[in-house]
């Protein structure tokens, strides 16, 4: 039987009460629904949330994001309780890089230094030398040993963007991509630029190269947010998951943000996995203490090594 909140319950008030009683911290990604972002203690991209998880003194971490993000929090806090509102909130990038196939791929590139995007499972992280996010990928790759080729996984589009920025010619890409960022329509983006000639285009590096070619700025979710807040421009076409618009509109209500459409007839592009989390599920997971994120100790120890190396290098 599916658990539900009692009729008439004030979800926001109850979440605040439970947060105090559990000594919990709520972490939320920019792609979460706006009402979840508004009750969170920290809202950020993968790097910022990993850093927040590493520093927290809370007894319970409630992670409003997708599965690999909650895993990351658990890897950095093996002794703490990590809750996830919906355990089925996965990630297409992570799913498209299964550990057994990745291990076989690495066997074809002996001696390579393995840089793995944080959008990956703990088992794939355990096979890696260092983890990166879109915020720090170019800096991480720049620090990789110059005398070893690099395997970059699992997002090939981010990898190619990093390769262009760093000049590393010896990078081999795992052929993965994000289901959200790979379906932006170049044709509809160009139409938007014609309709809004004063607007700047800001895009995430997980997008395809032909889409990035139209961008005035390419960067991580946090980088995109900072850019539009600091730019003198007043209109922006935003080429990433539409959840980021909530923070943009809150922090720059006088500016206009236009979500770039995907190639499927929708007005904007949303991650179905991120949107599995709801305010009610957040309340229920705190009330019931589940779903709880657990990892085998040996796997957790191995996966934590490259993750902590990323934090040191960042």
Secondary structure, DSSP 8 states (H G I E B T S, - for coil): ------TT--HHHHHHHHHHHHTEEEEEETTS-HHHHHH-SEEE-HHHHHHHHHH---SEEEEES-HHHHHHHHHH-TTSEEEES-TT---HHHHTS-HHHHHHHHHTSTT-EEEEESSS-HHHHTT-SEEE-TTTHHHHHHHS-TTS-EEEESBHHHHHHHHHHH----EEE--B--TTGGGB-HHHHHHHHHHTTT-EEEE-TTS-HHHHTT-SEE--HHHHHHHHHH-S-SEEEEES-GGGHHHHHHH-TTSEEEE--BTTS-SS---TTGGG--HHHHHHHHHHT-SB----HHHHHHHHHHHHHHHHH-
